[in-house]
Amino acid sequence: MCQLKIYGRRPVNEGEHMPQYILLLREAPSDFSNFSPEETQQIIGEYVAWRSKIQAEGKYVGSNKLKDEGGRHVSIRNGKARVVDGPYAEAKEVMGGYFVINAANYDEAVETSKGCPHLKYNGWIEVREIEPVPVPAG
């Protein structure tokens, strides 16, 4: 099942820089655990080919795969930092990685994300526009 989560909608005005969107690749921890090494290499090849395609279209900004194990959850409760190991294999969903792309608007970002192989393997993609943070002068 393919799911795309979309937040907000903002058109591009003339004179603005093209917005960037982050594609957060989410999946159930078991979605990619049952592939042979050969199948895994073939799947990686699909991601590389898709990245090359969007790069040739001028949409690719960057991407990373997140490690399957490790990570920490950090929060503050009652003024005290709390650090917990995670994510865990028993979690219902994990973030496997992300892509940052250029797109004129949400519609274009969603269309681009539909070609990502992640959807083919039961993953889902959360599409979010990146809000530029002004850099202080000096």
N, CA and C atoms as a LAMMPS dump frame, in Angstrom:
ITEM: TIMESTEP
0
ITEM: NUMBER OF ATOMS
414
ITEM: BOX BOUNDS ff ff ff
-5.0000000000000000e+02 5.0000000000000000e+02
-5.0000000000000000e+02 5.0000000000000000e+02
-5.0000000000000000e+02 5.0000000000000000e+02
ITEM: ATOMS id mol type element x y z
1 1 1 N 0.838 -1.179 0
2 1 2 C 0 0 0
3 1 3 C 0.883 1.242 0
4 2 1 N 0.619 2.195 -0.838
5 2 2 C 1.37 3.441 -0.918
6 2 3 C 0.604 4.541 -0.224
7 3 1 N 1.308 5.302 0.594
8 3 2 C 0.69 6.438 1.261
9 3 3 C 1.613 7.632 1.137
10 4 1 N 1.056 8.782 0.845
11 4 2 C 1.809 10.026 0.83
12 4 3 C 1.133 10.979 1.794
13 5 1 N 1.888 11.495 2.756
14 5 2 C 1.345 12.48 3.694
15 5 3 C 1.752 13.856 3.197
16 6 1 N 0.805 14.754 3.07
17 6 2 C 1.067 16.084 2.536
18 6 3 C 0.621 17.118 3.552
19 7 1 N 1.496 18.083 3.827
20 7 2 C 1.191 19.144 4.772
21 7 3 C 1.264 20.479 4.047
22 8 1 N 0.19 21.222 4.041
23 8 2 C 0.19 22.574 3.476
24 8 3 C 0.25 22.602 1.96
25 9 1 N 0.198 23.788 1.411
26 9 2 C 0.247 23.971 -0.035
27 9 3 C 0.652 25.42 -0.275
28 10 1 N 1.746 25.645 -0.993
29 10 2 C 2.244 26.988 -1.19
30 10 3 C 2.716 27.147 -2.616
31 11 1 N 2.134 28.073 -3.391
32 11 2 C 2.574 28.288 -4.767
33 11 3 C 3.892 29.065 -4.792
34 12 1 N 4.598 28.95 -5.915
35 12 2 C 5.836 29.699 -6.096
36 12 3 C 5.501 31.032 -6.738
37 13 1 N 5.968 32.121 -6.151
38 13 2 C 5.791 33.449 -6.729
39 13 3 C 7.021 33.804 -7.543
40 14 1 N 6.818 34.604 -8.572
41 14 2 C 7.943 35.027 -9.38
42 14 3 C 8.972 35.72 -8.52
43 15 1 N 10.253 35.471 -8.804
44 15 2 C 11.33 36.088 -8.06
45 15 3 C 11.753 35.305 -6.831
46 16 1 N 10.967 34.307 -6.416
47 16 2 C 11.33 33.469 -5.279
48 16 3 C 12.244 32.343 -5.754
49 17 1 N 13.036 31.854 -4.84
50 17 2 C 13.814 30.653 -5.139
51 17 3 C 12.878 29.455 -5.094
52 18 1 N 13.222 28.439 -5.858
53 18 2 C 12.376 27.25 -5.865
54 18 3 C 12.384 26.613 -4.473
55 19 1 N 11.217 26.288 -3.949
56 19 2 C 11.152 25.654 -2.631
57 19 3 C 11.833 24.287 -2.632
58 20 1 N 12.268 23.901 -1.46
59 20 2 C 12.813 22.558 -1.275
60 20 3 C 11.857 21.769 -0.392
61 21 1 N 11.819 20.489 -0.651
62 21 2 C 10.954 19.575 0.088
63 21 3 C 11.795 18.413 0.59
64 22 1 N 11.44 17.945 1.777
65 22 2 C 12.086 16.75 2.294
66 22 3 C 11.103 15.593 2.146
67 23 1 N 11.601 14.506 1.634
68 23 2 C 10.82 13.279 1.493
69 23 3 C 11.319 12.34 2.584
70 24 1 N 10.524 12.155 3.618
71 24 2 C 10.889 11.303 4.743
72 24 3 C 10.42 9.889 4.431
73 25 1 N 11.354 8.968 4.297
74 25 2 C 11.038 7.598 3.908
75 25 3 C 10.765 6.772 5.153
76 26 1 N 9.533 6.348 5.289
77 26 2 C 9.114 5.59 6.473
78 26 3 C 8.696 4.183 6.061
79 27 1 N 8.877 3.268 7.005
80 27 2 C 8.491 1.884 6.741
81 27 3 C 8.323 1.146 8.058
82 28 1 N 7.689 -0.022 7.976
83 28 2 C 7.664 -0.929 9.117
84 28 3 C 9.055 -1.555 9.195
85 29 1 N 9.578 -1.792 10.395
86 29 2 C 10.938 -2.339 10.507
87 29 3 C 11.142 -3.63 9.721
88 30 1 N 10.099 -4.411 9.55
89 30 2 C 10.237 -5.695 8.853
90 30 3 C 10.195 -5.575 7.33
91 31 1 N 9.843 -4.396 6.795
92 31 2 C 9.651 -4.262 5.35
93 31 3 C 10.883 -4.625 4.533
94 32 1 N 12.067 -4.344 5.025
95 32 2 C 13.293 -4.588 4.262
96 32 3 C 14.171 -5.666 4.892
97 33 1 N 13.632 -6.422 5.831
98 33 2 C 14.466 -7.374 6.577
99 33 3 C 14.544 -8.764 5.961
100 34 1 N 13.693 -9.075 5.012
101 34 2 C 13.639 -10.446 4.5
102 34 3 C 14.221 -10.61 3.101
103 35 1 N 15.043 -9.663 2.676
104 35 2 C 15.633 -9.753 1.345
105 35 3 C 17.01 -10.4 1.413
106 36 1 N 17.337 -11.167 0.395
107 36 2 C 18.671 -11.756 0.296
108 36 3 C 19.667 -10.644 -0.025
109 37 1 N 20.962 -10.906 0.148
110 37 2 C 21.967 -9.893 -0.206
111 37 3 C 21.858 -9.464 -1.676
112 38 1 N 21.542 -10.394 -2.559
113 38 2 C 21.401 -10.066 -3.983
114 38 3 C 20.191 -9.165 -4.212
115 39 1 N 19.08 -9.485 -3.548
116 39 2 C 17.879 -8.657 -3.678
117 39 3 C 18.125 -7.263 -3.101
118 40 1 N 18.841 -7.203 -1.999
119 40 2 C 19.156 -5.916 -1.379
120 40 3 C 19.968 -5.056 -2.338
121 41 1 N 20.953 -5.647 -3.002
122 41 2 C 21.761 -4.901 -3.967
123 41 3 C 20.906 -4.411 -5.134
124 42 1 N 19.963 -5.215 -5.573
125 42 2 C 19.076 -4.821 -6.662
126 42 3 C 18.195 -3.646 -6.226
127 43 1 N 17.7 -3.686 -4.996
128 43 2 C 16.864 -2.608 -4.461
129 43 3 C 17.685 -1.322 -4.343
130 44 1 N 18.907 -1.439 -3.83
131 44 2 C 19.789 -0.266 -3.737
132 44 3 C 19.997 0.332 -5.121
133 45 1 N 20.164 -0.526 -6.123
134 45 2 C 20.315 -0.058 -7.506
135 45 3 C 19.108 0.74 -7.978
136 46 1 N 17.921 0.346 -7.55
137 46 2 C 16.704 1.084 -7.922
138 46 3 C 16.708 2.485 -7.312
139 47 1 N 17.13 2.585 -6.054
140 47 2 C 17.22 3.903 -5.41
141 47 3 C 18.26 4.774 -6.108
142 48 1 N 19.405 4.196 -6.442
143 48 2 C 20.471 4.939 -7.122
144 48 3 C 19.976 5.425 -8.483
145 49 1 N 19.271 4.576 -9.213
146 49 2 C 18.744 4.961 -10.533
147 49 3 C 17.725 6.097 -10.394
148 50 1 N 16.858 6.015 -9.396
149 50 2 C 15.869 7.082 -9.193
150 50 3 C 16.559 8.385 -8.82
151 51 1 N 17.555 8.29 -7.929
152 51 2 C 18.306 9.493 -7.568
153 51 3 C 18.978 10.103 -8.8
154 52 1 N 19.564 9.28 -9.65
155 52 2 C 20.2 9.777 -10.878
156 52 3 C 19.191 10.458 -11.793
157 53 1 N 17.993 9.892 -11.86
158 53 2 C 16.938 10.473 -12.706
159 53 3 C 16.542 11.854 -12.197
160 54 1 N 16.262 11.989 -10.902
161 54 2 C 15.836 13.298 -10.4
162 54 3 C 17.01 14.289 -10.383
163 55 1 N 18.227 13.752 -10.295
164 55 2 C 19.399 14.631 -10.384
165 55 3 C 19.507 15.207 -11.794
166 56 1 N 19.289 14.379 -12.799
167 56 2 C 19.331 14.836 -14.189
168 56 3 C 18.233 15.858 -14.467
169 57 1 N 17.132 15.776 -13.733
170 57 2 C 16.02 16.728 -13.889
171 57 3 C 16.245 18.011 -13.085
172 58 1 N 17.35 18.095 -12.349
173 58 2 C 17.642 19.279 -11.552
174 58 3 C 16.862 19.359 -10.255
175 59 1 N 16.283 18.252 -9.825
176 59 2 C 15.461 18.255 -8.608
177 59 3 C 16.207 17.782 -7.369
178 60 1 N 17.226 16.986 -7.561
179 60 2 C 17.929 16.365 -6.434
180 60 3 C 18.796 17.383 -5.698
181 61 1 N 18.658 17.432 -4.363
182 61 2 C 19.491 18.286 -3.527
183 61 3 C 20.412 17.433 -2.661
184 62 1 N 19.864 16.387 -2.047
185 62 2 C 20.658 15.519 -1.19
186 62 3 C 19.827 14.382 -0.629
187 63 1 N 20.505 13.422 -0.018
188 63 2 C 19.796 12.292 0.583
189 63 3 C 20.742 11.527 1.486
190 64 1 N 20.172 10.751 2.369
191 64 2 C 20.927 9.835 3.223
192 64 3 C 20.025 8.699 3.651
193 65 1 N 20.634 7.518 3.797
194 65 2 C 19.96 6.397 4.426
195 65 3 C 20.346 6.433 5.893
196 66 1 N 19.397 6.192 6.769
197 66 2 C 19.689 6.145 8.19
198 66 3 C 20.039 4.716 8.581
199 67 1 N 20.94 4.568 9.54
200 67 2 C 21.327 3.232 9.997
201 67 3 C 20.114 2.514 10.572
202 68 1 N 20.074 1.209 10.349
203 68 2 C 18.948 0.42 10.82
204 68 3 C 18.925 0.309 12.348
205 69 1 N 20.069 0.239 12.952
206 69 2 C 20.145 0.084 14.406
207 69 3 C 20.684 1.363 15.032
208 70 1 N 20.368 1.556 16.275
209 70 2 C 20.908 2.697 17.006
210 70 3 C 19.952 3.86 17.003
211 71 1 N 20.481 5.003 17.317
212 71 2 C 19.671 6.202 17.425
213 71 3 C 19.275 6.431 18.868
214 72 1 N 18.855 7.637 19.145
215 72 2 C 18.42 8.002 20.492
216 72 3 C 17.198 8.897 20.399
217 73 1 N 16.328 8.785 21.365
218 73 2 C 15.193 9.687 21.527
219 73 3 C 15.555 10.605 22.682
220 74 1 N 15.527 11.909 22.441
221 74 2 C 15.888 12.875 23.473
222 74 3 C 14.68 13.749 23.759
223 75 1 N 14.364 13.925 25.029
224 75 2 C 13.266 14.794 25.431
225 75 3 C 13.63 15.44 26.76
226 76 1 N 12.874 16.46 27.115
227 76 2 C 13.057 17.096 28.421
228 76 3 C 11.733 17.023 29.157
229 77 1 N 11.786 16.498 30.356
230 77 2 C 10.617 16.383 31.219
231 77 3 C 10.967 16.991 32.571
232 78 1 N 10.136 17.931 33.02
233 78 2 C 10.371 18.587 34.304
234 78 3 C 11.778 19.17 34.395
235 79 1 N 12.246 19.727 33.274
236 79 2 C 13.548 20.38 33.255
237 79 3 C 14.735 19.444 33.186
238 80 1 N 14.498 18.155 33.054
239 80 2 C 15.587 17.174 33.03
240 80 3 C 15.592 16.431 31.692
241 81 1 N 16.767 16.352 31.085
242 81 2 C 16.899 15.638 29.81
243 81 3 C 16.713 14.144 30.027
244 82 1 N 15.983 13.551 29.114
245 82 2 C 15.746 12.107 29.135
246 82 3 C 16.228 11.557 27.805
247 83 1 N 17.114 10.579 27.832
248 83 2 C 17.656 9.97 26.627
249 83 3 C 17.335 8.48 26.662
250 84 1 N 16.687 8.008 25.6
251 84 2 C 16.285 6.613 25.51
252 84 3 C 16.827 6.055 24.21
253 85 1 N 17.375 4.841 24.262
254 85 2 C 17.82 4.182 23.037
255 85 3 C 16.628 3.921 22.138
256 86 1 N 16.846 3.996 20.842
257 86 2 C 15.767 3.714 19.91
258 86 3 C 16.226 4.047 18.517
259 87 1 N 15.509 3.791 17.481
260 87 2 C 14.216 3.095 17.49
261 87 3 C 14.392 1.592 17.723
262 88 1 N 13.322 0.953 18.067
263 88 2 C 13.353 -0.469 18.37
264 88 3 C 12.717 -1.275 17.248
265 89 1 N 13.169 -2.528 17.116
266 89 2 C 12.642 -3.404 16.072
267 89 3 C 11.141 -3.612 16.222
268 90 1 N 10.625 -3.517 17.458
269 90 2 C 9.19 -3.724 17.656
270 90 3 C 8.363 -2.473 17.369
271 91 1 N 9.031 -1.385 16.976
272 91 2 C 8.302 -0.163 16.621
273 91 3 C 7.415 -0.427 15.409
274 92 1 N 6.303 0.297 15.333
275 92 2 C 5.386 0.118 14.207
276 92 3 C 5.922 0.745 12.937
277 93 1 N 6.713 1.811 13.069
278 93 2 C 7.308 2.428 11.892
279 93 3 C 8.64 3.05 12.273
280 94 1 N 9.518 3.123 11.282
281 94 2 C 10.813 3.773 11.447
282 94 3 C 11.056 4.658 10.233
283 95 1 N 11.946 5.618 10.396
284 95 2 C 12.351 6.442 9.262
285 95 3 C 13.643 5.828 8.728
286 96 1 N 13.604 5.395 7.487
287 96 2 C 14.752 4.717 6.895
288 96 3 C 15.732 5.655 6.228
289 97 1 N 15.284 6.876 5.898
290 97 2 C 16.157 7.827 5.233
291 97 3 C 15.346 8.99 4.708
292 98 1 N 16.001 9.812 3.891
293 98 2 C 15.312 10.979 3.36
294 98 3 C 15.972 11.441 2.063
295 99 1 N 15.212 12.167 1.282
296 99 2 C 15.694 12.892 0.114
297 99 3 C 15.267 14.334 0.28
298 100 1 N 16.093 15.259 -0.159
299 100 2 C 15.716 16.661 -0.254
300 100 3 C 15.693 16.992 -1.738
301 101 1 N 14.568 17.57 -2.187
302 101 2 C 14.408 17.87 -3.607
303 101 3 C 13.97 19.319 -3.803
304 102 1 N 14.201 19.819 -5.004
305 102 2 C 13.637 21.088 -5.451
306 102 3 C 12.339 20.78 -6.174
307 103 1 N 11.305 21.551 -5.908
308 103 2 C 10.033 21.403 -6.616
309 103 3 C 9.307 22.737 -6.567
310 104 1 N 8.559 23.03 -7.593
311 104 2 C 7.848 24.305 -7.672
312 104 3 C 6.77 24.427 -6.6
313 105 1 N 6.158 23.278 -6.221
314 105 2 C 5.06 23.294 -5.253
315 105 3 C 4.833 21.875 -4.745
316 106 1 N 3.877 21.729 -3.844
317 106 2 C 3.595 20.4 -3.289
318 106 3 C 3.202 19.392 -4.362
319 107 1 N 2.41 19.829 -5.326
320 107 2 C 1.978 18.896 -6.37
321 107 3 C 3.18 18.292 -7.09
322 108 1 N 4.147 19.136 -7.434
323 108 2 C 5.337 18.635 -8.123
324 108 3 C 6.166 17.734 -7.203
325 109 1 N 6.283 18.108 -5.928
326 109 2 C 7.031 17.289 -4.978
327 109 3 C 6.387 15.909 -4.821
328 110 1 N 5.062 15.885 -4.743
329 110 2 C 4.347 14.614 -4.621
330 110 3 C 4.54 13.774 -5.878
331 111 1 N 4.42 14.391 -7.05
332 111 2 C 4.618 13.659 -8.308
333 111 3 C 6.014 13.057 -8.362
334 112 1 N 7.004 13.842 -7.948
335 112 2 C 8.382 13.336 -7.928
336 112 3 C 8.5 12.164 -6.973
337 113 1 N 7.903 12.274 -5.789
338 113 2 C 8.013 11.218 -4.785
339 113 3 C 7.358 9.915 -5.239
340 114 1 N 6.369 10.007 -6.102
341 114 2 C 5.679 8.794 -6.578
342 114 3 C 6.607 7.861 -7.339
343 115 1 N 7.71 8.386 -7.866
344 115 2 C 8.662 7.544 -8.585
345 115 3 C 9.683 6.873 -7.688
346 116 1 N 9.698 7.216 -6.409
347 116 2 C 10.682 6.655 -5.482
348 116 3 C 10.405 5.164 -5.251
349 117 1 N 11.435 4.327 -5.37
350 117 2 C 11.233 2.886 -5.173
351 117 3 C 10.746 2.514 -3.779
352 118 1 N 10.875 3.405 -2.833
353 118 2 C 10.438 3.118 -1.464
354 118 3 C 8.976 2.687 -1.43
355 119 1 N 8.169 3.287 -2.265
356 119 2 C 6.74 2.964 -2.293
357 119 3 C 6.488 1.544 -2.803
358 120 1 N 7.367 1.076 -3.653
359 120 2 C 7.239 -0.264 -4.236
360 120 3 C 7.409 -1.359 -3.177
361 121 1 N 8.086 -1.015 -2.08
362 121 2 C 8.399 -2.011 -1.05
363 121 3 C 7.624 -1.764 0.246
364 122 1 N 6.389 -1.293 0.107
365 122 2 C 5.457 -1.087 1.216
366 122 3 C 5.806 0.078 2.126
367 123 1 N 6.786 0.873 1.76
368 123 2 C 7.105 2.057 2.543
369 123 3 C 6.133 3.176 2.216
370 124 1 N 6.186 4.241 2.975
371 124 2 C 5.389 5.427 2.682
372 124 3 C 6.286 6.641 2.832
373 125 1 N 5.88 7.717 2.204
374 125 2 C 6.706 8.917 2.153
375 125 3 C 5.923 10.098 2.707
376 126 1 N 6.54 10.78 3.651
377 126 2 C 5.971 12.014 4.171
378 126 3 C 6.654 13.157 3.425
379 127 1 N 5.871 14.001 2.769
380 127 2 C 6.394 15.117 1.986
381 127 3 C 6.181 16.393 2.788
382 128 1 N 7.281 17.112 3.08
383 128 2 C 7.19 18.349 3.853
384 128 3 C 8.013 19.429 3.169
385 129 1 N 7.473 20.631 3.11
386 129 2 C 8.241 21.744 2.57
387 129 3 C 9.219 22.226 3.635
388 130 1 N 10.436 22.531 3.211
389 130 2 C 11.456 23.051 4.106
390 130 3 C 11.296 24.566 4.164
391 131 1 N 11.193 25.089 5.36
392 131 2 C 11.085 26.518 5.535
393 131 3 C 12.488 27.099 5.69
394 132 1 N 12.908 27.938 4.746
395 132 2 C 14.254 28.505 4.839
396 132 3 C 14.402 29.353 6.095
397 133 1 N 15.536 29.214 6.746
398 133 2 C 15.847 30.001 7.925
399 133 3 C 16.842 31.079 7.505
400 134 1 N 16.497 32.352 7.711
401 134 2 C 17.423 33.421 7.312
402 134 3 C 18.751 33.315 8.053
403 135 1 N 19.827 33.542 7.341
404 135 2 C 21.159 33.541 7.934
405 135 3 C 21.461 34.964 8.391
406 136 1 N 21.828 35.134 9.666
407 136 2 C 22.122 36.485 10.153
408 136 3 C 23.325 37.075 9.415
409 137 1 N 23.265 38.356 9.139
410 137 2 C 24.374 39.036 8.456
411 137 3 C 25.572 39.1 9.406
412 138 1 N 26.755 39.006 8.79
413 138 2 C 27.972 39.197 9.587
414 138 3 C 28.736 38.02 9.795
